[in-house]
Each structure stands twice: as structure tokens, then as C-alpha cells.
Amino acid sequence: MNPARARQDVRYEPDDRPPLPITIGLGVQYAMLCIASVVLTPMIMITLAGGSDEYLAWAVFAALLISGLTTAIQARGIGRIGAGYILVMGSTSAFLAVSVTALERGGPGLLATLIVASALIQFILAARMALLRKVFTPTVAGTVLILIPITLTPLILRKLAELPANASPLAGPVTAGVTLLVTLLIPLRFPGALRLWAPAIGIVTGCLVAGPVFGIYDLSAVAEAAWIGLPSLAWPGVDLGFRPEFWALLPSFVMVTLVGAMDTLGDAIAIQRVSWRKPRAIDFRSIQGAIGADGVGNLLSGLAGTVPNTTYGMSIAVAELTGVAARRIGICVGAVFAVFAFMPKFLALIVAIPGPVVAAYYVIIVALIFVFGMKILLSEGLDYRKGLVVGVAFWLGIAFQFDWIYPERLQGAWGELLGNGMTVGGLTVIALTLFGEIGGGGRSRLRTRLGPDAWPRVDAFLAKFAARRRWGEEMEMRLRAVGEETMQILVRGKEREGDMDAAATGERRLLLIACSDGNAAELDFIATTDATNIEDQLAMLSETTASVPTETETPLRLLRHYASSIRHQQYHDIDILTIRVEGAGRRAPPGRSRRD
């Protein structure tokens, strides 16, 4: 890793403990920015479906409590549930259309059953993510992230025009412009501690312009609301009749759940990128935890009879804007959500923030989210294949989002499904990626024990693989050298864990998958290794100045010499080391493998 790449703007990393005033202040800021979305989604859903006021009050109360609990779980983590980063959870509008349909056809009980069923899909995805590694990739995550601003554009435009009928024509533009200007100027001109409060200062300034100057900040609902209160118990229960309406709507709920999982994937990768000063390899165990926490949120939402929740991309934008990524902030956000659930007056104050103020802040949020998506795409290497896939997916996402393609034929359920750019773009990039995988070179597999005695089998397997593709001696030697160094690293990892006895008796297994891509080979070593990420180890080698490598460093240095790219994906219970070896045109290795 090049030290120059270290991010100096990160003030507090996830393991740091910021001072209490910063923790509470940022926790309140995060909550204030997200609470309107948490509250408005169930309000819109139940209002459109004609639900009762009692059910509405209960659904909003439950959404806040569940969002607070799952936000704290994402930050703190419970076992394998939770990302371990600041990922604010809240009500998702992706389920809005299908949830309204479920309420109209079967009532809150049917909605609860469908949400619980969709939560089970998320648990399966989190547990089996290693099997879906060719689908849930950084390319998919980056594409989904750059499409999020497209899907939020109609919301921003509606918020800009959300003004009283008698408001001045200048009220919207001036209020939004002042909010945007203040929020931007503070981090641009004052990079110190004042930067932490830029979002709050911008919103407060916008509200002051909206209220005293233009009179568009309506506080009548705030005056009527109680300071502390609880809604009447209106739990709808769960409908276990599994009537035809359930089976008719289940595919739509599953599809929206998959789209939500892609959104969470993108957010979980992005928050890892912005939370550390020194770049790290993506920790897929954290992504599994994030999707698992998503499942917990949906399960609780279904049992409570409210709208499902998901991660909010603005978490990443605020972490980038403030430079604070400490987990304590996430726990504080969860606590603030829970407190807000019992404070109707303060809740009304947040919800009443004028639309132009909210829209101006969303402009900054979506701009940063788009940049994060591009960074992820570029960091993974955007070759001509990935570039083609991302370009087509992005354009189709925009086209379907704004009804540019056969709008007269996309009506009803299909219109609701394909009217979301993130859904169309995400499904497109997955389909094209899978098509590319199916159309790739043939695969060869080897299953063996993970131990010192496995090396001869691996060596013979790689030699045979190169011979079948007629790559010549130079490519064969390169492949065998990569296999040798990789096996040394994997076996040494078992020795560090003290699990050599288990490996020797066959309890630890290795699956080696080799496939060709033109004159290049891609090797997947699938096994259980130690907790150290090999990508991070290789990055550390770039920083060391030692002229004589240690015994531990030697295989890493040789592996880096022979391979053109190395990617280490760490999941729970399984690690996947993907190594690409280029053929003709690459620098030849200096001699044979050390054991030859």
C-alpha cells in the first residue's frame, strides 16, 4: 500500500472513541437527517391504502424503534449479525408499491406475512453469500450506488416544489440555495472541527430562512403534538392462511428484497472504503453481517406490521463529509431513534422541515453517493467487459426510471417493478455478469485436504490444466509457482491457528477451481484460513523497507511477482483467494519453482 494513499481526512476510525459531545452531536445529526424518511414511508403506505389512524400511529412508532435497534446492531454487531460500521437503518420506499397492494388485498396481516417471508431470503443470502460471489460483486455494488441518485431525483424535485400555495416565488430557490451554499462552504473552507457540524448548520440556516424570512416553516403540528406519548396498541398480527393473494404477491416481495440486498451490499462496501485512513481489502464478513442485520430488521418489521427497513446511503455521505466513522456514533443514532419514538413533539418538528431545505441537503448526499459508486468501480479495475456491462446497466436504469422505453406497455405490476432504475440496472448488471461467466472458458476442479501433503496433487493439477490449453512451458511454470506459493501461505495460516492436526486428518478441505480467459488463467483457492487478509498483507509489504524478506514474507513476495492480480474474499467459515495469471506478453518468471 502506498502511504500517500492514506486518507488524512478521516478523523475517527471505527475503533476510535470520539469525545462525548461529538458522539451525541453527530448521533442527533444522523437521526435528524434520516428520521423524515423513517416516518414518512409508513405514513404514505398506510394513507394510500386507507388504513386507520391507530394503525398509522402504531406503524410509525414500530418503525422508529426497529430502525433504532437495527442501526445499533449494525454498528455494534451481535455474533455474525451486523456490519460493524455506521450504517443507519430506516424505512425503505422500495417496498412501498408492493406493500400498498398487500394492504389493499389482504390487510396488515397479509403484509406482515409477506415481509417475514422476504426476511428469510435475506438470511439465506447472508449465510450463502460465498456461493453467490459471482453475482454480489463490487461491480454490482458500484452500479447500484451510481443509480441511487437517479432513483432519488424525482423525490428531490418534489421536495423542491413542496411549498404552501401562498408562498413567495423566491421561497423555494432562495431557501434551497442558502442551505446548499452553507453546507458546502463549511467543509470546503473550514476543514477542521467545524466540518463535523456542516450538515446541522446548513439545515438550521435553511430553516431560519424558510421560517422568519419566507414563512414556509409550518409549526402548527408541532404545537399540537404532545411532548411524550405512546400510541395505542394496534398490532395487526400475522396471517398464516397462505391464501392465493400471498402466493401472487410473494415473487414481487422476493424481487424487491434482492434489490434491497444489492443496495445493502453497495452501502456496506462504501462505508468500509470511507471509514479507514489506510485502504483495506473489502471484508465480505462485514457485508454478510450487514445483510443479516437487514434480515433482522425486516423480520421485526413484519412481526410488528410496519414497512420493512434497509440501510441508508446517506450514512456513507455523512461519514465522508464529517470524517467520523466511529461505531459509537451508530449506537448513539439507534438510541436517538428510540427516544424519538416516545417524543411526538420533537418528531413533528423534524418532519415539518421545509421541502427545499431537505432537497438541498439531498443534492449533496446523492452527489457523494455517486462518487462512491464510481470509486468502487474504478478500484476493482474497469476493463472493457465491466465497462460495457456497467454502461448498459446504467443507461437502462435511467431509461426505465424516467419512462423512456415503451411506457404505454409497462403498466400495472410490471410498471411498478421496472419503473425503478436501481431495480432494472441491478438486474441488468447481474444478468450480464452471469452471462459472461457462463460464456467463459472451461473450468477444472480439484478437491483435496488442506495440508503439506496436498502440494503434489495441486502441482500435477495445474500442470495438466496448462497442458490441456497448450499454453507452453513458461505459462505452466508460472501457474505451478503460483500454486506453490499459495499453498505455502494457506498451510502456514493453518499452522498459526494450531489446526494442522485437523487439516492432516482431512477435516480441513481445499477446493481449487481453474478457468481460462484467453491467454490468462484465473485460480480460485477456496478453503478456511486464518483471520489475516492476504491483500492487506501484500499491501503492507509495499510499505516495508526491509531488504531481506523474512520466511513469512517470502511466499507473499513471490506470489505478488508471479500473479497479475490477487483478491482475497473472506466470508464466515470460508475464504476465497482469487489469483489471475497472465500468459503471453507478461514478464517471465525468473526460473523454475523452488521445489523443482
Buried (B, 14 or more C-beta within 10 A) or exposed (E): BEEEEEBEEBBBBBEEEBEEEBBBBBBBBBBBBBBBBBBBBBBBBBEBBEBEEEBBBBBBBBBBBBBBBBBBBBBBBEEBBBBBBBBBBBBBBBBBBBBBBBBBBBBBBBBBBBBBBBBBBBBEBBBEBBEEBEBBBBBBBBBBBBBBBBBBBEBBEEBBEBBEEEBBEEBBEBBBBBBBBBBBEBBEEEEEEEBBBBBBBBBBBBBBBBBEBBEBBEEEBBEEBEEEBEBEEBEBEBBEEEEEBBEEBBEBBBBBBBBBBBBBBBBBBBBBBBBBBBBBBBBBBBBBBBBBBBBBBBBBBBBBBBBBBBBBBBBBBBBBBBBBBBBBBBBBBBBBBBBBBBBBBBBBBBBBBBBBBBBBBBBBBBEBBBBBBBBBBEBBEBEEEBEEBBEBBBEBBBBBBBEEEEEEEBEEBEBBBBBBBBBBBBBBBBEBBEEBEEEEBEEBEBEBBBBBEBBEBBBEBBBEBBEEBEBEEBBBBBBBBBBBBBBBBBBBBBEEBEBBEBBBEEEBBBBBBBBBBEBBBBBBBBBBBBEBBBBBBBBBBEEEEEEEBEEEBBBBEBBBBBBBEBBBBBBBEBBBBBBBBBBEEBEEBEEEBEEE
